[in-house]
Amino acid sequence: MSMYFLDETDDWLEYQTIREETKRLDREYLEIGKELQSVEEAFKHDPQNINLEARMAELKKKRKAIEKKLDESLSMYR
């Protein structure tokens, strides 16, 4: 038995599942951030484009949802 709690958590199935989900959400968050950045840049050059504006809103909404999921999953281990 280890002296440290975190040394033992690697063996827990629940912890492994949460860790994998967190990594997936982190990757998705970064991908959305990159796409959002490029859409915002394109929108600066064409502010009348409603499709770009709608896409920005959609990406921001997705990013906010991921932030909420990450907060919820990480709050168990804080």
Rosetta silent file (secondary structure, phi, psi, omega in degrees, C-alpha in Angstrom):
SEQUENCE: MSMYFLDETDDWLEYQTIREETKRLDREYLEIGKELQSVEEAFKHDPQNINLEARMAELKKKRKAIEKKLDESLSMYR
SCORE:     score description
SCORE:     0.000 S_00000001
   1 L     0.000  133.740 -176.870    0.000    0.000    0.000 S_00000001
   2 L   -82.890  155.614  176.542    1.331    3.369   -1.006 S_00000001
   3 L   -77.869  -20.523 -173.256    1.676    6.360    1.259 S_00000001
   4 L  -110.240  133.446 -179.298    0.223    8.642   -1.365 S_00000001
   5 H   -57.490  -46.388 -174.448   -3.384    8.671   -2.505 S_00000001
   6 H   -66.524  -23.150  176.659   -2.563    9.537   -6.121 S_00000001
   7 H   -66.810  -29.166 -177.184   -0.238    6.531   -6.473 S_00000001
   8 H   -89.743  -21.988 -174.691   -3.202    4.223   -5.944 S_00000001
   9 H   -68.313  -22.883  179.282   -5.753    6.000   -8.121 S_00000001
  10 L   -61.410  -24.327  179.955   -4.144    4.797  -11.351 S_00000001
  11 L   -84.679  -12.848 -176.498   -5.535    1.346  -10.604 S_00000001
  12 L   -81.094  127.879  179.759   -9.110    2.545  -10.173 S_00000001
  13 H   -61.679  -41.669 -179.882  -11.304    2.005  -13.204 S_00000001
  14 H   -61.094  -43.525  179.711  -13.407    5.072  -12.400 S_00000001
  15 H   -64.731  -41.701  178.622  -10.328    7.277  -12.216 S_00000001
  16 H   -62.424  -41.439  179.028   -8.986    5.906  -15.511 S_00000001
  17 H   -63.013  -45.676 -179.987  -12.324    6.572  -17.194 S_00000001
  18 H   -65.125  -40.465  179.531  -12.441   10.137  -15.903 S_00000001
  19 H   -63.564  -42.717  178.209   -8.820   10.721  -16.911 S_00000001
  20 H   -64.932  -41.543  178.535   -9.479    9.469  -20.462 S_00000001
  21 H   -64.314  -39.496  178.795  -12.620   11.604  -20.738 S_00000001
  22 H   -64.096  -42.707  177.545  -10.694   14.629  -19.485 S_00000001
  23 H   -62.749  -41.498  178.859   -7.973   14.106  -22.086 S_00000001
  24 H   -63.023  -44.036  179.505  -10.604   13.770  -24.828 S_00000001
  25 H   -65.897  -38.271  176.920  -12.328   16.948  -23.690 S_00000001
  26 H   -60.850  -45.280  178.882   -9.006   18.795  -23.534 S_00000001
  27 H   -62.606  -44.555 -179.590   -8.198   17.810  -27.126 S_00000001
  28 H   -62.997  -40.637  178.795  -11.675   18.812  -28.283 S_00000001
  29 H   -60.788  -43.550  179.170  -11.388   22.127  -26.431 S_00000001
  30 H   -66.083  -41.513  178.237   -8.093   22.894  -28.153 S_00000001
  31 H   -62.807  -43.074  178.342   -9.462   21.964  -31.590 S_00000001
  32 H   -64.373  -39.928  178.580  -12.493   24.184  -31.075 S_00000001
  33 H   -60.872  -42.136  178.085  -10.224   26.993  -29.906 S_00000001
  34 H   -64.460  -45.103 -179.880   -8.135   26.756  -33.071 S_00000001
  35 H   -65.640  -40.979  179.074  -11.203   26.722  -35.288 S_00000001
  36 H   -61.449  -40.420  178.843  -12.769   29.598  -33.365 S_00000001
  37 H   -61.806  -43.030 -179.455   -9.617   31.638  -33.787 S_00000001
  38 H   -69.933  -36.565  178.357   -9.619   31.137  -37.553 S_00000001
  39 H   -67.322  -41.161  178.182  -13.349   31.915  -37.810 S_00000001
  40 H   -63.375  -39.337  178.059  -12.891   35.095  -35.755 S_00000001
  41 H   -63.942  -43.683  178.387  -10.024   36.150  -38.012 S_00000001
  42 H   -64.918  -36.211 -179.737  -12.144   35.546  -41.114 S_00000001
  43 H   -66.999  -31.979  177.036  -15.025   37.465  -39.516 S_00000001
  44 H   -61.321  -35.027 -178.359  -12.756   40.488  -38.989 S_00000001
  45 H   -84.719  -19.620 -178.606  -12.245   40.631  -42.754 S_00000001
  46 L  -141.019   71.396 -175.023  -15.910   40.005  -43.571 S_00000001
  47 L   -67.925  -10.610  179.522  -18.090   41.310  -40.722 S_00000001
  48 L   -87.157   -9.450 -176.135  -21.245   41.093  -42.822 S_00000001
  49 L   -75.599  107.266 -177.458  -21.009   37.318  -43.190 S_00000001
  50 H   -73.550  -24.144  177.428  -23.803   35.895  -41.033 S_00000001
  51 H   -66.545  -41.445  177.683  -22.557   32.336  -41.534 S_00000001
  52 H   -66.329  -39.651  179.085  -19.264   33.173  -39.841 S_00000001
  53 H   -63.648  -42.403  178.702  -21.088   34.938  -37.045 S_00000001
  54 H   -66.156  -39.935  179.627  -23.342   31.920  -36.494 S_00000001
  55 H   -65.045  -39.652  177.168  -20.352   29.570  -36.552 S_00000001
  56 H   -60.681  -45.791 -179.928  -18.572   31.706  -33.948 S_00000001
  57 H   -62.092  -41.659  179.467  -21.599   31.568  -31.667 S_00000001
  58 H   -63.760  -44.530 -179.756  -21.859   27.789  -32.101 S_00000001
  59 H   -66.281  -39.003  177.838  -18.172   27.244  -31.324 S_00000001
  60 H   -64.980  -37.563  178.259  -18.328   29.479  -28.254 S_00000001
  61 H   -65.916  -43.090  178.149  -21.348   27.535  -27.025 S_00000001
  62 H   -62.979  -43.307 -179.175  -19.526   24.214  -27.528 S_00000001
  63 H   -63.070  -40.293  178.546  -16.446   25.531  -25.773 S_00000001
  64 H   -64.561  -39.479  178.513  -18.526   26.698  -22.819 S_00000001
  65 H   -64.296  -39.931  178.823  -20.178   23.259  -22.569 S_00000001
  66 H   -66.583  -40.914  177.503  -16.773   21.569  -22.536 S_00000001
  67 H   -58.912  -41.442  179.789  -15.547   23.933  -19.815 S_00000001
  68 H   -64.848  -44.630  178.723  -18.571   22.984  -17.713 S_00000001
  69 H   -62.177  -42.624  179.407  -17.962   19.243  -18.236 S_00000001
  70 H   -63.637  -42.497  178.032  -14.292   19.623  -17.327 S_00000001
  71 H   -60.913  -42.351 -179.456  -15.163   21.546  -14.180 S_00000001
  72 H   -65.824  -44.724 -177.578  -17.645   18.882  -13.151 S_00000001
  73 H   -72.023  -34.596 -178.775  -15.306   15.963  -13.755 S_00000001
  74 H   -79.203  -24.060 -177.763  -12.304   17.634  -12.159 S_00000001
  75 H   -64.401  -23.188  178.650  -14.203   18.864   -9.116 S_00000001
  76 L   -68.489  -23.975 -173.946  -14.355   15.285   -7.829 S_00000001
  77 L  -115.564   19.209  177.987  -10.574   15.199   -7.464 S_00000001
  78 L   -93.699    0.000    0.000   -9.832   18.680   -6.122 S_00000001
